[in-house]
Amino acid sequence: MSPRRWAFISDHRADFGVKRICRVLGASRAGYYRHLATEQARAERRAEEKRTVSEIRAIHAAHNGAYGAPRVHAELRARGRRLNRKRVSRLMRINHIVGRHLREKKRTTIADPAAPPAPDLVMCDFTADTLDTTWCGDITYVAAVCDGHRLADGGLGPGFFPAAGVVPVSR
């Protein structure tokens, strides 16, 4: 249930009664009363999370923003705090606390803007009158070893067919 529903019920229960509002909203009265009974526990949990986030920020700042969730978790455990690693990750994510990434993203392909585009050998005609007349596909990666389907001169043998995205088309 949305917390807004419980707040709506609390705001209007003097006018209409809890039973009627819960029936109209499709909520259970037991759920509403359980929500009221656990308000103190939720407030304590929010206060504890605020304290934990301030401690996480202190650890993060003490190490110049280099520590991510695993190291912050280890540091909290060393200080005697018993927290789940996933809870530390969630609190860091919600509060936008990010560790430093030491590795740069590897750029594998650098396109030449002056190079002419590849010729369209099929002329965008993808109709097939008979099978095995024209093969068209998008091969973005070809493995160096093709499981013994290589010819002696290094070319691909007649039994090799690229795995994905290959469609027979006619000219």
C-alpha positions, 0 to 999 in steps of 0.5 A: 500500500502507498503511504499516501493512502494511509495518510489519506485515511488518517486525515479523513477518518474523523469525517467518514470512519476508517471502515468506510474509507478502507472499503472504498480504497480497497485497503484492509483496516488491519493494514491501516492499524498495523501502519499506525502501530509501526510508525515509531519503528519506521521513524527509528529506522529513518533516524538510524539510516541518517546516522549511517549515511553520515558515517558513510559520507565521513568514511568516503570523504576520509579516503578522498572519495575512492571507497565504494560500497565494498570498502565502506562496508569493510570499514564499517565492520572494522568500526564495529557496525554490523550492517549488510553489504547490500544495505550499504550499497543501497544507501550509497546509491540513494544518496549518490555516493560513488567511489572512484573508478580507476579504470578508464573505459577502453575504446575498441573502435575508432571510426575514420570520419573521412572514410567512404561508407561501405558499398551496398552490395545487396541494394537493400533488396531482401527478397528471396526467390530461392535459397542460398543465392545471397547471404546477408548478415551483421557480423560484428565479431568473428572469433580467432578460432572457429572450431576447426572450420578454417581452410589451410590458407586461413579462410573460412571453410564451406561448413562454417556459417556465422552464428547470429543474424544471417539471412539468405536473400536473393539478387 
